[in-house]
């Protein structure tokens, strides 16, 4: 069975790097041009070291995955994992997550949006810097397909309360159960937290047609 640590010969159809550079930072991405095969599109904002994203792309080959991360070192680490596993359904982009979601993701294209352990900005005076707020729910609603879902995880109780409050207040969303096969795929942050006995808080919201 293929794992992320299984050495493989990179297929000729796979780019020498999974890290892509947009042709424009002011126009929506050409998603059809990013992947060799058209599949349902999933997006992870803030991919960290890519533990979740690479495992997800390996486990669900019927979907295409794009990870956004602003730190180049982290992207290169994910790139190595993905190339080693021969993941043709994975691409990476170096950019601020909020900017990508607002300006570069074509409306109605994201089947699943993943946001796991974003910076909680715990000090009260810094909370305005949090990624997930009321405006974020509007951008997520625009980006998702009509039956798309946003999946959230955090270890911060206050941030989790904010997440659930803003999504619960947006009529474009309805609370949904996190699929068990998705919950089983842990981020590296999550593995560390669980080893320390720190609880992970999860929530999912489906795009509502009402």
The 8 nearest C-alpha neighbors of each residue, nearest first, counted from 0:
[[1, 2, 5, 3, 4, 57, 84, 58],
 [2, 0, 5, 3, 84, 4, 57, 6],
 [3, 1, 5, 4, 0, 84, 57, 54],
 [2, 4, 84, 5, 80, 83, 1, 81],
 [3, 5, 2, 6, 83, 84, 80, 1],
 [4, 6, 2, 3, 1, 84, 7, 83],
 [7, 5, 83, 4, 84, 8, 3, 2],
 [8, 6, 83, 9, 5, 84, 85, 82],
 [7, 9, 10, 6, 85, 83, 82, 84],
 [8, 10, 85, 7, 82, 11, 13, 83],
 [11, 9, 13, 12, 8, 85, 14, 87],
 [10, 12, 13, 9, 14, 15, 8, 85],
 [13, 11, 10, 14, 35, 87, 9, 15],
 [14, 12, 10, 11, 87, 15, 9, 85],
 [13, 15, 16, 17, 12, 11, 87, 10],
 [16, 14, 13, 17, 82, 9, 11, 18],
 [17, 15, 14, 18, 78, 82, 19, 13],
 [16, 18, 90, 78, 91, 19, 14, 89],
 [19, 17, 91, 16, 92, 90, 78, 20],
 [20, 18, 92, 91, 17, 21, 90, 16],
 [19, 21, 22, 92, 18, 93, 23, 91],
 [22, 20, 23, 24, 19, 28, 92, 29],
 [21, 23, 20, 24, 28, 26, 29, 25],
 [24, 22, 21, 25, 26, 28, 27, 20],
 [23, 25, 26, 21, 22, 103, 27, 102],
 [24, 26, 23, 102, 27, 103, 22, 28],
 [25, 27, 23, 24, 103, 28, 102, 22],
 [28, 26, 103, 105, 104, 102, 29, 25],
 [27, 29, 103, 30, 104, 26, 105, 21],
 [28, 30, 32, 31, 27, 33, 105, 21],
 [29, 31, 33, 32, 28, 34, 105, 40],
 [32, 30, 29, 33, 34, 37, 35, 36],
 [31, 33, 30, 29, 34, 35, 28, 36],
 [34, 32, 30, 31, 29, 35, 90, 19],
 [33, 35, 36, 32, 31, 88, 37, 30],
 [34, 36, 37, 33, 87, 32, 12, 31],
 [37, 35, 34, 38, 88, 31, 63, 87],
 [38, 36, 31, 34, 35, 39, 63, 40],
 [37, 39, 62, 63, 40, 36, 61, 88],
 [40, 38, 62, 63, 110, 41, 37, 61],
 [39, 41, 63, 109, 110, 62, 64, 38],
 [42, 40, 111, 64, 110, 109, 112, 63],
 [41, 43, 65, 112, 64, 66, 113, 111],
 [44, 42, 113, 66, 112, 114, 46, 45],
 [45, 43, 67, 96, 114, 46, 66, 113],
 [46, 44, 68, 67, 47, 43, 96, 117],
 [45, 47, 49, 68, 66, 44, 67, 43],
 [48, 46, 49, 45, 73, 68, 50, 74],
 [47, 49, 73, 50, 77, 46, 76, 74],
 [48, 50, 77, 52, 46, 47, 51, 53],
 [49, 51, 186, 187, 52, 53, 48, 54],
 [52, 50, 186, 54, 49, 53, 185, 55],
 [51, 53, 49, 55, 54, 50, 56, 46],
 [52, 54, 56, 55, 51, 50, 49, 81],
 [55, 53, 57, 51, 52, 56, 58, 50],
 [54, 56, 52, 58, 57, 53, 59, 51],
 [57, 55, 53, 59, 54, 58, 60, 52],
 [56, 58, 54, 55, 59, 60, 53, 86],
 [57, 59, 55, 56, 54, 60, 53, 61],
 [58, 60, 56, 61, 57, 55, 62, 63],
 [61, 59, 62, 56, 57, 58, 88, 63],
 [60, 62, 59, 38, 63, 39, 88, 56],
 [63, 61, 39, 38, 60, 40, 59, 64],
 [62, 64, 88, 40, 38, 39, 41, 89],
 [65, 63, 41, 89, 42, 88, 40, 90],
 [66, 64, 90, 42, 91, 89, 43, 41],
 [65, 67, 91, 43, 46, 42, 44, 92],
 [68, 66, 92, 44, 45, 93, 91, 46],
 [67, 69, 45, 93, 46, 70, 94, 92],
 [68, 70, 94, 93, 95, 71, 67, 45],
 [71, 69, 72, 73, 68, 74, 93, 47],
 [70, 72, 74, 73, 75, 69, 93, 68],
 [73, 71, 75, 74, 70, 76, 48, 77],
 [72, 74, 48, 76, 71, 75, 70, 47],
 [75, 73, 71, 77, 76, 72, 78, 70],
 [74, 76, 78, 72, 73, 77, 71, 79],
 [75, 77, 73, 79, 78, 74, 72, 48],
 [78, 76, 80, 49, 74, 79, 75, 81],
 [79, 77, 75, 81, 76, 80, 17, 74],
 [78, 80, 82, 76, 77, 81, 83, 75],
 [81, 79, 77, 83, 78, 82, 3, 84],
 [80, 82, 78, 84, 86, 83, 79, 85],
 [81, 83, 85, 79, 84, 80, 78, 86],
 [82, 84, 80, 81, 6, 85, 7, 79],
 [85, 83, 3, 81, 82, 86, 5, 7],
 [86, 84, 82, 83, 9, 81, 87, 7],
 [87, 85, 81, 88, 84, 89, 82, 57],
 [86, 88, 89, 13, 85, 34, 35, 12],
 [89, 87, 63, 86, 64, 56, 34, 60],
 [90, 88, 64, 87, 86, 65, 63, 56],
 [89, 91, 65, 17, 18, 64, 66, 19],
 [92, 90, 18, 66, 65, 17, 67, 19],
 [91, 93, 67, 19, 18, 94, 66, 20],
 [94, 92, 69, 68, 67, 71, 91, 70],
 [95, 93, 69, 68, 96, 92, 67, 99],
 [94, 96, 98, 69, 97, 99, 68, 93],
 [95, 97, 99, 44, 98, 67, 94, 100],
 [96, 98, 100, 99, 95, 101, 130, 135],
 [99, 97, 101, 95, 100, 96, 102, 94],
 [98, 100, 103, 96, 97, 102, 101, 95],
 [101, 99, 97, 104, 98, 102, 103, 96],
 [102, 100, 98, 99, 138, 97, 103, 104],
 [101, 103, 99, 100, 98, 104, 27, 25],
 [102, 104, 27, 99, 28, 26, 100, 105],
 [103, 105, 100, 27, 28, 102, 106, 99],
 [106, 104, 27, 108, 103, 142, 107, 28],
 [107, 105, 142, 141, 108, 104, 143, 144],
 [106, 108, 144, 143, 142, 109, 141, 105],
 [107, 109, 144, 106, 143, 142, 105, 110],
 [110, 108, 143, 40, 111, 144, 41, 142],
 [109, 111, 147, 40, 41, 144, 143, 39],
 [112, 110, 41, 148, 147, 109, 149, 42],
 [111, 113, 149, 42, 41, 43, 150, 148],
 [114, 112, 43, 150, 149, 42, 151, 44],
 [115, 113, 151, 44, 43, 150, 152, 112],
 [116, 114, 152, 151, 117, 153, 113, 45],
 [115, 117, 153, 152, 118, 114, 154, 188],
 [118, 116, 115, 119, 114, 45, 153, 130],
 [117, 119, 120, 116, 129, 130, 121, 128],
 [120, 118, 121, 117, 158, 129, 155, 126],
 [119, 121, 126, 118, 125, 122, 129, 128],
 [122, 120, 119, 123, 126, 125, 158, 157],
 [123, 121, 125, 124, 120, 126, 119, 127],
 [124, 122, 126, 125, 121, 120, 127, 128],
 [123, 125, 122, 126, 127, 121, 120, 128],
 [126, 124, 122, 123, 127, 120, 128, 121],
 [127, 125, 128, 123, 129, 120, 124, 122],
 [126, 128, 125, 129, 124, 123, 120, 130],
 [129, 127, 126, 125, 130, 120, 119, 118],
 [130, 128, 126, 127, 131, 120, 119, 118],
 [129, 131, 132, 128, 97, 135, 117, 118],
 [132, 130, 135, 129, 162, 133, 136, 134],
 [131, 133, 135, 134, 165, 130, 136, 162],
 [132, 134, 165, 136, 135, 137, 131, 166],
 [135, 133, 137, 136, 132, 138, 131, 139],
 [134, 136, 138, 132, 137, 131, 133, 139],
 [137, 135, 139, 133, 134, 138, 140, 166],
 [138, 136, 140, 134, 135, 139, 141, 133],
 [139, 137, 135, 141, 140, 136, 101, 142],
 [138, 140, 136, 142, 141, 137, 135, 143],
 [141, 139, 137, 138, 143, 142, 136, 171],
 [140, 142, 138, 106, 139, 143, 107, 137],
 [143, 141, 106, 107, 139, 140, 109, 108],
 [144, 142, 109, 107, 147, 140, 108, 141],
 [143, 145, 107, 147, 108, 146, 110, 109],
 [146, 144, 147, 206, 143, 208, 107, 207],
 [145, 147, 206, 144, 205, 148, 207, 110],
 [148, 146, 110, 144, 143, 206, 111, 145],
 [149, 147, 205, 111, 204, 206, 112, 150],
 [148, 150, 112, 204, 203, 111, 113, 205],
 [149, 151, 203, 113, 202, 112, 114, 148],
 [152, 150, 114, 202, 115, 201, 203, 113],
 [153, 151, 201, 115, 200, 116, 202, 114],
 [154, 152, 116, 200, 155, 199, 115, 159],
 [153, 155, 199, 200, 198, 156, 116, 197],
 [154, 156, 158, 153, 157, 159, 119, 200],
 [157, 155, 159, 158, 160, 154, 200, 153],
 [158, 156, 160, 159, 155, 161, 121, 119],
 [159, 157, 161, 160, 155, 156, 119, 162],
 [158, 160, 162, 156, 161, 157, 155, 163],
 [159, 161, 157, 158, 163, 162, 164, 156],
 [160, 162, 158, 164, 159, 163, 165, 157],
 [163, 161, 159, 160, 164, 165, 158, 131],
 [162, 164, 166, 160, 161, 165, 167, 159],
 [163, 165, 161, 167, 162, 166, 160, 168],
 [166, 164, 168, 133, 167, 162, 163, 132],
 [167, 165, 169, 163, 168, 164, 136, 162],
 [166, 168, 164, 165, 169, 163, 172, 173],
 [167, 169, 165, 166, 164, 170, 133, 163],
 [168, 170, 166, 171, 167, 172, 165, 136],
 [171, 169, 172, 168, 173, 207, 167, 209],
 [170, 172, 207, 169, 206, 140, 208, 209],
 [173, 171, 206, 207, 170, 205, 204, 169],
 [172, 174, 205, 204, 207, 175, 206, 171],
 [173, 175, 204, 203, 205, 172, 176, 167],
 [176, 174, 204, 203, 205, 173, 177, 202],
 [175, 177, 203, 178, 174, 202, 204, 179],
 [176, 178, 203, 179, 175, 182, 202, 181],
 [179, 177, 181, 180, 176, 182, 183, 175],
 [178, 180, 182, 181, 183, 177, 176, 184],
 [179, 181, 183, 178, 182, 184, 177, 58],
 [182, 180, 178, 179, 183, 184, 177, 55],
 [183, 181, 179, 184, 180, 178, 177, 185],
 [184, 182, 181, 180, 185, 179, 178, 186],
 [185, 183, 182, 181, 51, 186, 55, 54],
 [186, 184, 51, 189, 183, 190, 187, 182],
 [185, 187, 51, 189, 50, 188, 190, 184],
 [186, 188, 190, 189, 50, 191, 185, 51],
 [189, 187, 191, 186, 190, 192, 116, 185],
 [190, 188, 192, 186, 187, 191, 185, 193],
 [189, 191, 187, 193, 188, 192, 194, 186],
 [192, 190, 194, 188, 189, 193, 187, 195],
 [191, 193, 197, 189, 195, 194, 190, 188],
 [192, 194, 196, 190, 195, 197, 191, 189],
 [193, 195, 191, 192, 196, 190, 197, 189],
 [196, 194, 192, 193, 197, 191, 190, 198],
 [195, 197, 193, 194, 192, 198, 191, 199],
 [198, 196, 192, 193, 195, 199, 154, 194],
 [199, 197, 154, 196, 193, 200, 192, 189],
 [198, 200, 154, 153, 201, 197, 152, 189],
 [199, 201, 153, 152, 154, 198, 159, 202],
 [202, 200, 152, 151, 199, 153, 203, 150],
 [201, 203, 151, 150, 152, 177, 204, 200],
 [202, 204, 150, 175, 149, 177, 151, 176],
 [205, 203, 174, 175, 149, 173, 148, 172],
 [206, 204, 148, 173, 172, 147, 175, 207],
 [205, 207, 172, 146, 147, 171, 148, 145],
 [206, 208, 172, 171, 209, 173, 205, 146],
 [207, 209, 206, 145, 171, 146, 172, 170],
 [208, 207, 171, 170, 172, 206, 173, 145]]
